[in-house]
Amino acid sequence: MPASPVRVVARHKAKSEKIAEVRELLRSLVEPTRKEFGCVTYELLQNREDPTDFTFVEEWESDEAFESHAASDHIKAIGPKLQPVVADGPDVRTYLVVN
């Protein structure tokens, strides 16, 4: 049986005085992540009504591809940089498509 695609929604809440810094840090993840094996879609969104709210909408070919992404050097390196500029930890949720 082939691996099922995995959809991910990952939210980050910037401190109000650190919006621009968080935006740039998160934007730095887009290009290297899109080049990762198994990445189908990786988009960064910013809430129009609450500019402190950033959300990645992602699709991965499999759980293994998503796990590899989570363990990638650029994801591991961003944590210490984000910690002082976000209001709380990331909210990462994984989903399967229901047909």
N, C-alpha and C positions, 0 to 999 in steps of 0.2 A: 504494500500500500504506500503511495507517495506521501511525502510530508505535507502537512496542511499549512497554508499560509497563516501567519500570525499578524494581527493588527495590534498596534501599541499606541496609547495616548499617554504622553508624559508631560505633566504640568510642572512649571517652576514659577514661583511667586517672588518677584524682585522687591527689595526694599524700595520705597517710593523715591528716595533720593539716589538710587542706584540703577534706575531703569536703563539708561544708555549703556552702562557698563555690562549689565546682564545681557542686553540685546547683542552686544558685540561678542561676548564670550560664547553665547549659544549659537550665534551665526558662524562662529569658527568651527563648529562641529559639522555643519551641513556638507561641505565639500568632501572631507575625508570619509564621512559616513556613507555618502552616496556611492563612493567607490568600493565599499566593502562587498565581499561576496555575500549574496543572498539578500541584499537590500533592493527592494522593489520601489518603495516610495519613502521619502524622508523630507518632511516639510516643517518649517518653523512658523508658527502663527503667533500674532500678538493680538490680544483682545481689544476690540475697538472702544469698548466702554470702560475697561479697566486696564490701562497700559502696563500695570505691574504683572499682569497675567500672561505668561508665555506658554505655548503648548506645542509639542512635537506631535505630529500625526505620522505614523510610520506603518509600513508593511514590510514584512520579512518572509522569505520563502519557507522558513521552518523555525522551530524552536531553537535548533542548533545555530542557525544564522543569527538570531536575536541574542542568544547567549554569548556568541563570539563577539558581537557588537558591544555588549555590556562589559566584556573583559578587554576590549581594545585599549591601546595605549592612550588614544585621545580622550576616551570617556573617563578612564581612570585619572588622567591628568587634570581634567576640568573640575573635579570635585573640590579640591582644596581652594581653587580660584573662585568658585561659586559660593562656597560656604559663607564668607563674610558679607556677601552682597545680596543674598536671598533671605526672605522672611522665614522660610522653613525648608525642610528637605523636599526632594522631588516626590511627586505623586505619579507613580508609573503603574499603568494598568494594561493588561494584555487581554486580547479578545480573539474569538474565532467568529468567522462569518456564519450567520444562521440563514440557511436558504429554505 
